[in-house]
């Protein structure tokens, strides 16, 4: 009898050890894309390729070439993509959403800067236009002193699957958020095809203070070529580039207190532009932004 009990106990122990050491469930494994209907965005969380494809329907063209994030903190001599901070931890994943977190321990360069950057992508809409990709970035200072960080977004869309015929515009709000203070309204890109893209800040979240529109290769080279700050401040007013291989970039200059966090929330929309002119799309983006600020 005692030998039977011993064998039972042994088997139970083996099963317990197997359970404790088992490979984690697949709940937080990201397979590289998010989907809503037939709309799909491919995202590489481990390189600056970032979000590299956005289609609206099966077999349709990709409207996106590259969108990703860079940063620079005190002591760094160049802008670096956030995937260089650490291997991403997948915090949450679902069919149409993924949240990844990058953590810096303060031990490696930049010395003393302890922070995390969390990025969340959520795709909504369905098959065909419109299709929205909401993005939420949360930067948390885990250190004991103020974190000064420059945060960048680079966006290169090849609308309707074609590079070289796009026009991108950064629209600065004509109604400032305060006396004499201009504010970011929208980034808008169009070409001769049926689909355009716009980007707005959601609600009252942090707005960029610098921006640039340029040829995609030139802008990417500048952003990644050193401790580069984007060319334009909001007071410079609207800026456009194109037609050509257009891209835009946004920059936030942030000071985050010890233990505090700052959230950047944005929405990108692929849609069919108004037939009259893209000026109407710019007006629509302004109205959307005003509604969101009131929300």
N, C-alpha and C positions, 0 to 999 in steps of 0.2 A: 504493500500500500504506500509506504513511504517513498519507494522508488517512483511510483506513478505520480505522486504529488510533486516529487522533485522534477520529473520531466515536464509536468504541467507548468511549474514555476519557471523552468528554463525557457520553455516556449513563450510564455507570457513576457519574460524579460527580453527575449530576442525581438518580439513584436513591438514592445515599447521602445527599444533602442531604434528599431527601424523607423518607427513613427517620428521620433524626435530628430532623426538625422535625414529624413526624407527630403527630396528636392521640394522647394516651395511650390505652392499651387501656381497655376498659370494666370491667376487673377491679375497680377501686376506685371505680366510680360507683354510688351508692346511689339506688334508685328510689323510696324513701319508705316501704317496708314490709318486714317480715320475716314468714316463713310457716313453719308446721309442720303438715302435713296441711291441713285447712281452717281451722285457727286462724290468725289474722293480726293483727298489731299495726302500725298506722300511726304513723310517727315523723317529725316535722319537726325536723331537726337545726339549722335556721337561725332558730328563733324559740322563744319560751317556750310555744308550743303543745305542744312536745315530743311525747310519746306521747299521741295523742289518740283512739285507737280500738283496742279489743281485742275481736275476735269469735272465737267458738269453732267456727262452721261457716258455710258459705255461706248468706247470707240471714238469719242470726241477728242478734240485737241486739248493739250495742256495749255493753260493760260499763264502759268507761273514757271519761272526759271529758278529763282532762289530768293528765299527770305529767311533772315536769321538775325541773331543778336550778338553784339560785341560790348565790351566794357573796358574801363580803365580806372584804376584807383591810384592814390598817392604812392609814388615810388616806382610805378611802371613807366617804361619808356616807349610803349607801343600799345595800341588797341588790340585786344585778344578776343576771340570768339568764346562764348560762355561754355562751350563744350570742353575748353582747356582747363576750366576750373576743377572739374572732377568727372569721373564717370557718372552719368545721370542715374538717379534713383527714381524708379517709376512709382509715383505716389498713388496715382489713380489712372485707370484706363477703362474705356468702354467703346462700343462700336463707333461713336462719333466724337470721342473726346480722349485726351491724354494729358496728364500732368507729370512733369519731370522736374526734379530738383537737383541743383548743382551746389556743392558745399565746399567752401574754402576754410581750411583749418587754421590759417594764420601762421603756420610753421614754415611752409614753403613760400617762395616769392609770389605775391608781395607779402613780406614779413609783417606780422602783426594784424593783418586784416582778416578778421573772422566774419564770414557772411555766407548767406545762401541766396541763390537766385532760383526761384520757382517759375516755370512757364507752363501755362495751361492753354491748349488749343481745343476749341469746340466748333464743330462744323454743323450748321443747320441749313434748312431749306429742303432739298430733295433733288429730284432729277430735273436738270435744266436750270435756267436762271429764274429768279435770283437765288444766289447761294452765298451764305455768310460764314466767315470764319472769325469767331471771337477769340481774342487773345488776352490773357491776364498774366501779368508779370509781377511777382512779389519779391522785393529785395529786402532781406532781413539782416540787420547788423547784430551779430552775436558777440561782438567785442565789447570792451569797456570804455571805448572812446568813440568820437564821431567818425563815421565812415563817409568820406568824400568820394563819390563815384560818378564817372561819366558813363552813361548807358546809351547804346546806339541800336537802331534798327536799320537794316538794309533791305530794300524790296525791289526786285527785278522781275517784272511781269512781261511775258511775251504773249500779248493778247491774241486770241484766236490762233495760237500755235505758230505765230510769225514774229521774228525779231527784226527790228530795223525800221518799222513804220509806226512806232508809238509816239505819242506826245504826253508828257507827264507835267502836272502843275501842282504846286503847293499853294493852296488858297488860304490867305490870312484874313481872319474875320474883320469885317468893316465895322462891326459893333464891338469895341474892346471889352474885356472882362472888368476893367477898372479904368479910372481916369488916365487917359494917355497910354494904356497898356494894351498892345495888340495881342491877339490870341490865335492859336492854330485852329483852322476851320476844318480843312480836309486835304488829303492828297487824292488827286484824280488822274487817271490815265485812260486814254482812248486810242483807237486806231481806226482804220477804214472798215474793220469788221463789225460784227453785230454785238460784241460783248465789250463792256468797259469795266473798270474797277475803281472803287473809291475806298478811302480809309478815314475813319473819324475816331476821336477819343470818346469813350463811353462815360456818361455822367460827369461828375466833378473830379475825376481822377487827374493825376499829374499830367500836365501838358509838356510837349517838347519845347525847348527854348532855342534850339538851332536846327537847321534843316538844309538840305541841298538836293537839287535835281540836276542830273547830268547824264552823259553817256554811261552805260552800265559798267563797262570795263574800267573806265577812268575813275568813276566814283568808288568802285570796289577796291581799286589799286590805292587810292588815296586813303580810304578808311583802314585798310590793312597794312599800310606802309609805314606806320610810325604812330606817334602820339598826336593824331590828327583830330582837329575840331572841324565840324562841318562849316561850310563857307558862309551861310546866311543866318542872321538873327531875325526874329519876328518883325522887328521894325523895318526891315528891308522890304516888306510887302510881298505880294505874289511873285512867284518865280516859276518859269516854265522851261522845258527842254523838249525839242523834237521838231519835226518827226525824225526818229532815229531809234537806236536801241536804248530807250529811256529807262531810267531807274530813279528812285528817290531814297533818301535816308533821313532819319530823325535822330535828334540827340537830346537827352535829358541830363542836366547837371544837378546832382542830388547830394544833399548833406543829410545823413541819417543818424540820429542819436543812438547812443548805446541801448541795445535791447529793443529798438524800434524797427518798424517796417514801413515801406512805401509801396503802393500799388499803382501799376500802370495798366489801364484797361482800354482796349481798342477793338474796333470792328472793321473788317474788310468785307466788301460786297462785290461780287461779280454779278452784273446785271446788264440788261439791254438799255443803252442810253436813250434819253428822250430824243425823238426824231428832230425836234427843232434845232437844238444845239446843246453842246456839253455845258454851256453856261447854265442851263436849266438844271443839269445834274449838280453843278456846284451850288446852286441855290437850294436844291433839295438836300444836299449834304449839310448846308448851314442850318436849315430848318430842323433836320434830324438832330444835329448837335444841340440846338437850343432846347428842343423837347427833352433830350436826355439830361441836360443840365438842370431842368426844372424837376426831373423825376427824383 
